[in-house]
């Protein structure tokens, strides 16, 4: 895990990222990333950004919620209509 954390930190350094401004980290809940002692998020916090709290990835939580919501037929129907409308406007002339 230290290799992954260091690779992330090096990439951020190359982008001139200010670690003092890092107050949150979002990643999947796998123990490799989120472990409190040796996870990547803990290493980043301990070595580079002490104010950076770990948060389970919001997009992952949204994906899980959407996956569960499609079991409701009205939600599934609404998603189909939104997809068709988006496709219609996306393929129309500018």
C-alpha positions as CSV (number, residue, x, y, z in Angstrom):
1,X,0.0,0.0,0.0
2,X,2.8,2.5,0.6
3,X,3.7,2.2,-3.1
4,X,0.2,3.1,-4.1
5,X,0.0,6.0,-1.7
6,X,3.4,7.3,-2.8
7,X,2.5,7.0,-6.4
8,X,-0.6,9.1,-5.8
9,X,1.3,11.6,-3.8
10,X,4.0,11.9,-6.5
11,X,1.4,12.4,-9.2
12,X,-0.2,15.2,-7.1
13,X,3.2,16.8,-6.5
14,X,3.8,16.8,-10.2
15,X,0.6,18.7,-10.7
16,X,1.8,21.2,-8.0
17,X,-1.1,20.2,-5.7
18,X,-1.0,21.9,-2.3
19,X,-1.4,19.2,0.3
20,X,-2.2,21.8,3.0
21,X,-5.5,22.3,1.2
22,X,-6.4,18.6,1.1
23,X,-9.2,18.1,3.7
24,X,-11.0,15.1,2.2
25,X,-10.2,11.9,0.4
26,X,-12.8,9.8,-1.4
27,X,-12.2,6.3,-2.5
28,X,-13.8,2.8,-2.5
29,X,-14.3,1.0,0.7
30,X,-11.7,-1.7,0.0
31,X,-9.4,-2.3,2.9
32,X,-6.4,-1.5,0.7
33,X,-7.7,2.0,0.2
34,X,-9.6,2.7,3.4
35,X,-7.7,0.7,6.1
36,X,-7.3,2.9,9.2
37,X,-3.7,1.8,9.9
38,X,-2.1,0.8,6.6
39,X,-4.7,1.8,3.9
40,X,-3.7,4.3,1.2
41,X,-6.0,7.0,2.7
42,X,-4.3,6.6,6.1
43,X,-0.8,6.8,4.6
44,X,-1.7,9.9,2.6
45,X,-3.2,11.5,5.8
46,X,-0.2,10.5,8.0
47,X,2.6,11.4,5.6
48,X,1.2,14.3,3.5
49,X,-2.1,15.8,4.6
50,X,-3.0,15.5,8.3
51,X,-6.3,17.3,7.7
52,X,-7.5,14.9,5.0
53,X,-10.4,12.8,6.3
54,X,-11.4,9.7,4.5
55,X,-14.9,9.5,2.9
56,X,-16.4,6.5,1.2
57,X,-16.7,7.4,-2.5
58,X,-19.9,9.3,-3.0
59,X,-20.2,8.1,-6.6
60,X,-19.9,4.5,-5.5
61,X,-22.7,5.1,-3.0
62,X,-24.8,6.7,-5.7
63,X,-24.2,3.8,-8.0
64,X,-25.4,1.3,-5.3
65,X,-28.5,3.4,-4.7
66,X,-29.3,3.6,-8.4
67,X,-28.8,-0.1,-8.8
68,X,-31.3,-0.7,-6.0
69,X,-33.8,1.9,-7.2
70,X,-34.2,0.3,-10.6
71,X,-36.1,-2.6,-8.9
72,X,-39.0,-0.1,-8.6
73,X,-40.9,0.0,-11.9
74,X,-41.8,3.7,-11.8
75,X,-38.1,4.6,-11.2
76,X,-37.0,2.3,-14.0
77,X,-39.6,3.9,-16.4
78,X,-38.5,7.4,-15.4
79,X,-34.8,6.5,-16.1
80,X,-35.8,5.1,-19.5
81,X,-37.6,8.4,-20.4
82,X,-34.6,10.5,-19.2
83,X,-32.3,8.3,-21.3
84,X,-34.4,8.7,-24.4
85,X,-34.7,12.4,-24.0
86,X,-31.0,12.8,-23.5
87,X,-30.3,10.7,-26.6
88,X,-32.8,12.8,-28.6
89,X,-31.2,16.1,-27.7
90,X,-27.7,14.7,-27.9
91,X,-28.2,13.5,-31.5
92,X,-30.1,16.5,-32.8
93,X,-28.5,19.2,-34.9
94,X,-26.8,21.9,-32.9
